[in-house]
C-alpha cells in the first residue's frame, strides 16, 4: 500500500492547497516554537528528548536526541585540547559551520512534524496536510498518514532516517562549496584521525555502544548507518539504560557528560607547557590532568542561519526498499575503537603533528 501511494506521488505535481484561519494560526505557532528551540545544538537536543518522553512511540525523537548529542560533542572537540593543536583555526571554524548547519537543517525539518503530530493527537484527526507549509517532503506526509493508521514505530523511524539523509544530501553534501571546503578534508579526517565518525551511546557506568561511519559522502551508507543505530539504541537490553542515562545527564556539549573521569569542561592544563599524554588503555594516567572538553556554551556562539533551501527531494519511489527490516545482528561494540582513536589523537598532539590537507 505504501509502495503504490509513493509510486503515484513520485512523479505527480502537488495539488494546490489552502488553509483555514485556525490552521494558519497553528502553522505560525509551530514555526515560532521551532525557531525558539533551534537556537543551538543544546536546545535542539533537549527538545528531542522532551518530545520523546512525552510520546515514546516516536522512536526517531530519541534516536535524533542521541545522535544530536554526538553532533554537539564533535562541535566542542573543535575547541577542545586535542584538535586545537592539530587543526588550523580556519579549518575548525569551517567544520563547525558545517556541523551546525546540518544540525539546524534537520531540526527545522523534523520538529514541525513532531508538533503537528502532537496537535493531531489533541484534535483527534491527522493534520499532516499542513506539512507542505513547512516544505516537508510529500514522502513524510504519506508515511505519517500510514503511521496514524498502523502505529508502526519501525516504519516511521526508518522513513525519518531516509527523509533526513536525503534532505541533507541535497542541501549539504552536494553543495559545491562544502565539497571543496569540508567533505574532501572530512573524508581524510574520518579515515585517519578524528572521532567524528564514531556515534556513541553512553549508558550505566562508563559503558558505550554505537557505530562507526565510513564513507560519509555516501547517502546509501548514511541511511544504513541510521538503521543500524536504531537497532542498537532500541535493543531491549540497551534502550532503557540509555534513556535513563539521558534523563540523568543534561546535554552540555562537553564529553565530560559521559566520561567525567577522563574529560573536564574546565581546562586543567598549564599554558605554555608541552603536551603530556593523558591516557593509557583508556584510563587517566597517574597524576595526569583530564582532557579539556568545553561546553557548547563556552565553545561557540549561536549562529544566525539563512532560510533552508526549498524543494522536495522525493522523486523516486524505490526508496521504499529501505523500509524493509534487516535481519542481520548488529554489534554495537565501539569502546575499544573509540579509545584507539583518542590514543592516536594524543600521540599526534604530543608530536605537534598538525593535520595538513
MOWOGI-V313359 format. One line per field, one symbol per residue. ss: DSSP state (H for helix, E for strand, C for the rest). burial: # if it has 24 or more other C-alpha atoms within 12 Angstrom, else .. Layout:
ss = ???
burial = ???
This chain:
ss = CHHHHHHHHHCCCCCCCCCCHHHHHHHHHHHHHHHHHCCCHHHHHHHHHHHHHHCCCCHHHHHHHHHHHHHHHHHHHCCCCCHHHHCCHHHHHHHHHHHHHHHHHHHHHHHHHHHHHHHHHHHCCCCHHHHHHHCCCHHHHHHHHHHHHHCCHHHHHHHHHHHHHHHHHHHHHCCHHHHHHHHHHHHHHHHHCCCCCEEEEEECCCEEEEEECCCCCCHHHHHHHHHHHHHHHCCCCCHHHHHHHHHHCCCCCCHHHCCCCCEECCCCCCCCCCCCCCEECCEECCCCCCEECCCHHHHCCCCCCCCCCCCCCCCCHHHHHHHCCCCCCCCCECHHHHHHHHHHHHHHHHCCCCCCC
burial = .#...#..##...............##..##..##.################...################################...############################.......#######################....#####################....#..###.###.#...###########....#######.##.#..#############...##.###.###.###########.#####...#.....#####..###....#########.##.......#...###..#.##.##......#.#.##.###.#########.....#..
